[in-house]
Amino acid sequence: EAAKTLIFLQERDLTDYNSLSEKASAATKRFNENSDRRKVVENRLNEIANLQKHIGAYGKTLDVYREYRDSGWNKKFYVEHESEIILHQAAKKAFDTLGLKKLPTIKALQTEYATLSAEKKKLGQCYRSDKDEMVELLMAKQNVVRILDMTPQTKKSKEKSGMDL
């Protein structure tokens, strides 16, 4: 394990503990930022899919709801068209919850969805490579600490002296 770690560090020109530590921190930061961005994109994709569903339901049930309203909120009409009215009200409630005054077009939502899907795919590829790099660097750093018996006290004294690995 020590030999593998040494070869890994030499191949990447990380023979200084501070450089290794900085690279590991940078890789961890990159991985976390990528992960956070992926979550934001995934949440927005879910929001768009949900919004499209509600816009579709709203459009399909709008005429029935208008008839219900024009009937003076007739109970018999409600019973006959209960599922459409409930779907319409649920869609309207979702729009109100999102604070939408004007509904976006399905076309605009589809365009945004396609763009975000492409970004998610790209982020997924980066996510895997960033994760692999982070794991390798953190493992190498952990191995160096273990091999050189770098307890917190000895690590500080070696860092101050500028000791190479």
Backbone hydrogen bonds, N-H to C=O, Kabsch-Sander energy under -0.5 kcal/mol:
donor,donor_aa,acceptor,acceptor_aa,energy
5,T,1,E,-2.4
6,L,2,A,-2.5
7,I,3,A,-2.7
8,F,4,K,-2.7
9,L,5,T,-2.6
10,Q,6,L,-2.6
11,E,7,I,-2.8
12,R,8,F,-1.2
13,D,10,Q,-1.3
14,L,9,L,-3.2
17,Y,163,M,-0.6
20,L,16,D,-2.3
21,S,17,Y,-2.9
22,E,18,N,-2.6
23,K,19,S,-2.8
24,A,20,L,-2.6
25,S,21,S,-2.4
26,A,22,E,-2.7
27,A,23,K,-2.6
28,T,24,A,-2.2
29,K,25,S,-2.5
30,R,26,A,-2.7
31,F,27,A,-2.4
32,N,28,T,-2.6
33,E,29,K,-2.6
34,N,30,R,-2.5
35,S,31,F,-2.6
36,D,32,N,-2.6
37,R,33,E,-2.5
38,R,34,N,-2.5
39,K,35,S,-2.0
40,V,36,D,-2.0
41,V,37,R,-2.7
42,E,38,R,-2.9
43,N,39,K,-2.4
44,R,40,V,-2.3
45,L,41,V,-2.6
46,N,42,E,-2.1
47,E,43,N,-2.3
48,I,44,R,-2.7
49,A,45,L,-2.4
50,N,46,N,-2.4
51,L,47,E,-2.8
52,Q,48,I,-2.9
53,K,49,A,-2.0
54,H,50,N,-2.2
55,I,51,L,-2.7
56,G,52,Q,-2.5
57,A,53,K,-2.3
58,Y,54,H,-2.8
59,G,55,I,-2.6
60,K,56,G,-2.2
61,T,57,A,-1.8
62,L,58,Y,-0.9
65,Y,61,T,-2.4
66,R,62,L,-2.4
67,E,63,D,-2.3
68,Y,64,V,-2.3
69,R,65,Y,-2.7
70,D,66,R,-3.1
71,S,67,E,-1.6
72,G,69,R,-1.6
73,W,68,Y,-1.8
74,N,68,Y,-0.6
78,Y,74,N,-2.1
79,V,75,K,-2.4
80,E,76,K,-2.0
81,H,77,F,-1.8
82,E,79,V,-0.8
85,I,81,H,-2.3
86,I,82,E,-2.7
87,L,83,S,-2.3
88,H,84,E,-2.4
89,Q,85,I,-2.6
90,A,86,I,-2.5
91,A,87,L,-2.3
92,K,88,H,-2.6
93,K,89,Q,-2.5
94,A,90,A,-2.2
95,F,91,A,-2.3
96,D,92,K,-2.3
97,T,93,K,-2.5
98,L,94,A,-1.9
99,G,95,F,-0.6
99,G,96,D,-0.7
100,L,95,F,-2.6
101,K,99,G,-0.5
109,L,105,T,-2.1
110,Q,106,I,-2.7
111,T,107,K,-2.2
112,E,108,A,-2.4
113,Y,109,L,-2.6
114,A,110,Q,-2.4
115,T,111,T,-2.3
116,L,112,E,-2.7
117,S,113,Y,-2.5
118,A,114,A,-2.1
119,E,115,T,-2.1
120,K,116,L,-2.7
121,K,117,S,-2.1
122,K,118,A,-2.2
123,L,119,E,-2.9
124,G,120,K,-2.2
125,Q,121,K,-1.7
126,C,122,K,-2.2
127,Y,123,L,-3.0
128,R,124,G,-1.8
129,S,125,Q,-1.9
130,D,126,C,-3.4
131,K,127,Y,-2.4
132,D,128,R,-2.5
133,E,129,S,-2.5
134,M,130,D,-2.6
135,V,131,K,-2.8
136,E,132,D,-2.5
137,L,133,E,-2.6
138,L,134,M,-2.8
139,M,135,V,-2.5
140,A,136,E,-2.6
141,K,137,L,-2.6
142,Q,138,L,-2.6
143,N,139,M,-2.8
144,V,140,A,-2.6
145,V,141,K,-2.3
146,R,142,Q,-2.4
147,I,143,N,-3.5
148,L,144,V,-2.7
149,D,146,R,-0.8
150,M,145,V,-3.0
151,T,149,D,-1.6
155,K,151,T,-3.1
156,K,152,P,-1.6
157,S,153,Q,-1.8
158,K,154,T,-2.1
159,E,155,K,-2.4
160,K,156,K,-2.3
161,S,157,S,-1.6
162,G,158,K,-0.6
162,G,159,E,-0.8
163,M,158,K,-2.2
165,L,15,T,-3.8
